[in-house]
Structure formats: structure tokens, C-alpha cells
Amino acid sequence: MFKKIALLLLLAASVGALSAQSFRDSLVRPEQLGYRKSIGLNMTPLVTQLIPLNRSDPREAGPYLIHFKTFGLKNRHAFRFSLGLHIVPDENSDFGDPQLNIAMGWEKRRSLGGRWAYTRGFDFVLLAGDLNVPGNDQSEDTAFLGGGPVWGIEYFVHPRISIGTEAALIIGVVPDFGFAADIIPPVGLFLNHYF
């Protein structure tokens, strides 16, 4: 009986020692992101289906549906590529309002302490269609070529998984050689995984 109790206490002590690593110590810090890659999926359509946020339209999820990021060695800089494709059929089963949005640029990450991180960067964008954000009614489809600064914030729920959002100011030209500027509000909620 004494051997069984001793074995049970030994197992309990070893399990406690194995779980002694704290979540804070195992976070992916900006300075530790050497040659790391990240992929982010826009979860706004899913979240608006599960939680009706003032009956918002799940199709208005922001211009981008997926982000790819590659972080450099010994620094906090990342190359970023974002892609958004929205095809919404109209009543005649035609592709009434197709949209293609592409962004490419760089970002710099900064830790805000604990589980929070702040990002800022610059993107070059190509937009064909509209921005797919609430309140942005474009009666006619247009193309846009330009760039601008990007700001974002992330919260790490796990050492390799974070939830984040971004906002951007874009300035560029439209097909009739006019200048245009627009703000992309932080409407997309991205679930990011770091490799």
C-alpha cells in the first residue's frame, strides 16, 4: 500500500513539474520571429453568423480574406501579402459584383507587453471592385492602384495563435487618372497561426 501511495505522489509531482512552464514565457515575441511564417484567415463571416452583431452582413468582411507573412532573421520586419476575392451572384445567377483585392508590402511588429503586439507597415494595393466594407457604397465597379500605411493589433491566445485586426489609409489612382483616397476600417477579424 505504501508503494502505491508513493508512486501516486511521484506521478502527481512530475505532472506539476511538466506544467510549470508559463504561457507568458512561451509567447512568440517579435525578436524571436526569425524566419517564421504566418497565415491569417478572416473569420468575420463566421463570427457574424454565430453572434449576430447588430444583424451585420457576413459578406462585408473587409477587402482581404487571407494574409501571408514571412518574418526576417533577427529583426521584427515581415514581408506581407494579402488576397481577397469576393464573387456575389445576382438574381440572374450571373457574377454580378466580382471583386479582386491584392496587397503586398512590409510590416514591423512591436510587443506591447504580455500577449499584445502592435504592427505598422506599408502596402501597395490593387483593388478591382469595391472595398467590401460596411458603409462603402460604390455604385460602379472601379479599379484602384496605390498604397498607404497599415496599422494593426494582435492578441495572442496561444504562443502560436493570435487574433488581430488592421486598418489602412490608401491613396492612389483610378482608371481615369484621378486621385483617390480611402480608409479601410478594422472590420476584418483575423485568426493568425505562426509556423
C-alpha positions in Angstrom: 0.0 0.0 0.0 2.9 2.4 0.8 4.4 1.8 -2.6 1.2 2.7 -4.4 0.8 5.9 -2.4 4.5 6.8 -3.1 4.1 6.1 -6.8 0.9 8.2 -6.9 2.6 11.1 -5.2 5.6 10.8 -7.5 3.4 10.9 -10.6 1.4 13.9 -9.2 4.7 15.8 -8.6 6.0 15.1 -12.1 2.8 16.2 -13.7 3.1 19.5 -11.8 6.7 20.0 -12.9 5.8 19.4 -16.5 3.2 22.1 -16.5 5.4 24.6 -14.7 6.2 26.5 -18.0 4.0 29.6 -18.0 2.2 30.8 -21.1 3.9 34.2 -20.8 7.4 32.6 -21.1 6.4 30.7 -24.3 4.9 33.6 -26.3 6.1 34.3 -29.8 8.0 37.6 -29.2 8.8 39.9 -32.1 12.5 39.4 -31.6 12.1 35.6 -31.8 10.3 35.6 -35.1 13.4 34.7 -37.2 12.3 33.1 -40.5 8.9 32.4 -39.1 5.8 32.4 -41.3 2.3 33.3 -40.5 -1.0 32.8 -42.2 -4.2 34.7 -41.2 -7.8 33.9 -42.1 -10.6 36.4 -42.0 -13.0 35.0 -39.5 -15.6 37.8 -39.7 -18.1 35.9 -41.8 -18.1 33.0 -39.3 -18.3 35.3 -36.3 -21.2 37.3 -37.7 -23.1 34.0 -38.4 -22.5 32.8 -34.8 -23.0 36.1 -33.0 -25.4 38.4 -34.8 -23.7 41.7 -34.2 -26.5 44.1 -34.9 -27.6 42.0 -37.8 -24.5 42.8 -39.9 -24.0 41.3 -43.3 -21.5 38.4 -43.3 -20.4 39.2 -46.8 -19.0 42.6 -45.7 -15.8 41.2 -44.2 -13.2 43.7 -45.5 -11.2 43.6 -48.7 -8.9 40.7 -47.7 -9.7 37.1 -46.8 -6.2 35.8 -46.2 -2.8 37.2 -45.1 0.6 35.6 -45.6 3.6 36.9 -43.7 7.2 36.0 -43.6 9.5 37.4 -40.9 13.2 38.0 -41.4 16.0 36.8 -39.3 17.0 38.8 -36.1 14.5 41.6 -36.7 10.9 42.4 -36.4 10.2 43.1 -40.1 7.9 41.0 -42.2 7.0 40.7 -45.9 3.2 40.6 -46.2 0.9 39.5 -48.9 -2.9 39.8 -48.7 -5.6 38.5 -51.0 -9.3 38.9 -51.2 -11.7 37.5 -53.8 -15.4 38.1 -53.5 -17.9 36.7 -56.1 -21.5 37.5 -55.2 -24.1 36.2 -57.8 -27.0 38.4 -58.5 -30.7 37.3 -59.2 -29.9 36.1 -62.7 -27.2 33.7 -61.5 -24.6 35.9 -63.1 -21.5 37.0 -61.3 -22.9 40.5 -60.6 -20.2 42.1 -58.4 -16.9 40.3 -58.6 -14.0 41.8 -56.5 -10.3 41.1 -56.5 -8.1 42.8 -53.9 -4.4 42.3 -53.6 -1.9 43.9 -51.2 1.8 43.5 -50.9 4.2 45.2 -48.5 6.1 45.1 -45.3 5.4 45.5 -41.6 7.2 46.0 -38.4 6.0 44.4 -35.2 6.3 45.7 -31.7 5.4 43.9 -28.4 3.1 45.9 -26.1 3.8 43.6 -23.2 2.3 40.3 -22.3 0.1 38.9 -25.0 -0.4 42.1 -27.1 1.5 43.1 -30.2 1.2 46.2 -32.4 2.1 46.2 -36.1 2.6 49.1 -38.6 3.7 49.0 -42.2 3.1 49.9 -45.8 1.1 48.1 -48.5 1.0 48.5 -52.3 -2.6 47.7 -53.3 -4.5 46.7 -56.4 -8.3 46.8 -56.0 -10.7 45.7 -58.6 -14.3 46.2 -57.4 -15.2 47.7 -54.1 -13.6 47.5 -50.6 -16.3 45.2 -49.3 -16.7 47.2 -46.0 -19.9 48.4 -44.4 -21.0 51.9 -45.4 -18.9 51.9 -48.6 -21.5 52.1 -51.4 -19.8 52.2 -54.8 -22.4 52.3 -57.5 -20.0 51.4 -60.2 -17.1 49.0 -60.1 -13.7 50.6 -60.4 -10.1 49.7 -60.3 -7.6 51.3 -57.9 -3.8 51.2 -57.8 -1.9 52.8 -55.0 -0.6 52.3 -51.5 -0.6 53.5 -48.0 0.2 52.9 -44.3 -1.3 50.0 -42.4 -1.8 49.7 -38.6 -2.8 46.6 -36.7 -3.1 45.0 -33.3 -2.9 41.3 -32.2 -3.7 39.4 -29.1 -2.0 36.0 -28.6 -4.4 33.4 -27.3 -1.7 30.8 -27.6 2.0 31.0 -28.2 1.4 30.4 -31.9 -2.1 31.6 -32.4 -3.3 35.2 -32.3 -6.4 37.2 -33.1 -5.9 40.6 -34.8 -7.4 43.3 -36.9 -6.0 46.0 -39.2 -6.8 49.5 -40.5 -5.3 51.2 -43.5 -5.2 54.5 -45.4 -4.8 54.0 -49.1 -4.0 56.7 -51.7 -3.7 56.0 -55.4 -5.1 56.5 -58.9 -8.3 55.3 -60.6 -8.6 54.4 -64.3 -9.5 58.0 -65.5 -6.2 59.1 -63.9 -7.8 60.8 -61.0 -6.5 60.6 -57.5 -8.5 58.8 -54.8 -8.1 58.1 -51.1 -10.0 55.8 -48.9 -9.9 54.4 -45.4 -10.2 50.7 -44.7 -11.6 50.4 -41.2 -10.7 47.4 -39.0 -13.7 45.3 -39.9 -11.8 42.0 -40.6 -11.1 39.8 -37.5 -8.2 37.6 -38.5 -7.1 34.3 -36.8 -3.3 34.0 -37.3 -1.2 30.9 -37.0 2.6 31.1 -36.7 4.8 28.4 -38.1 
